[in-house]
Amino acid sequence: MNVHRSIVLAVTLAASLSAAGMHVASAQEAEAPPRQHWSFHGPFGTYDTAQLQRGFKIYREVCSSCHSLKLLAFRNLADPGGPDFSEAQAATIASGFQVTDGPNDQGEMFQRPGKLADYFPPPFANDQAARRANGGGLPPDMSVLAKARGAEAGFPRFIVDAFTQYQEAGPDYIHAILNGYEDSPPAGVTLSPGAQYNKYFPGHAIAMPKPLSDGQVEYTDGTPATVDQYAKDVAAFLMWAAEPKLDERKRLGFQVFVFLLVLTGLLYFTKRRVWHDVHHPAAG
């Protein structure tokens, strides 16, 4: 899985910098994405199950029409530390997707409802079909998007981030992009045909039309149905998709840290016990 993620990460970065339909509007640098508060921030942070479920709803109803999620299987939706769907719920979700299978006895490929073992099917048959449907742009796969995107912190912020274990640059960037669309570019900025102005996007011109609007997706838990909330929820979901074992990794890291502290104490007192009667001659 890690090898596959690394490969897709490289492909995603290459696609985003070249033929992903990103048009340069000016040499002006994009604004730095504002940092958000995330439940999974820091060494003790964990994913918010309800937020991941809302984020999946946004992906399914909005993003999945253009963006694939190739490295995520339907069974992962029921894994511990994730959206926490039951296996029955995950199976129901899977059955709502059509998966290409085969060949059958006649040697032909066919479509069938998805199963838990299947991976999320791409919205297009191939990259060429995706480009044709999106005006020449290739929507990147979202499997590791939250780890592939980010923003430079600069000195001395990146030193502080090393101590605070800041690793939310990707979700911050996704949230900012989804909130960074403006109706018209500033004076002096010319967009290429079909491009949209986004103050957080490198070059400011992005081929993807504004995907979200207030009230577009209905929430049943009372959470505000706003673009800002949609962006936070889907960014959190994509962070989980890119790093589904985050909670487990942090828990294991804390256990190792405690073990090393105890071991250090035991070694220190053992040394004192064994060597306390040994007298060293004074240096002459």
PyMOL commands that set and color helices and strands:
alter all, ss='L'
color gray80, all
select helices_A, chain A and resi 2-17+49-61+63-65+74-78+87-95+127-133+145-148+157-164+169-179+227-242+246-275
alter helices_A, ss='H'
color red, helices_A
select strands_A, chain A and resi 98-101+110-113+196-197+205-206
alter strands_A, ss='S'
color yellow, strands_A
deselect
rebuild
show_as cartoon
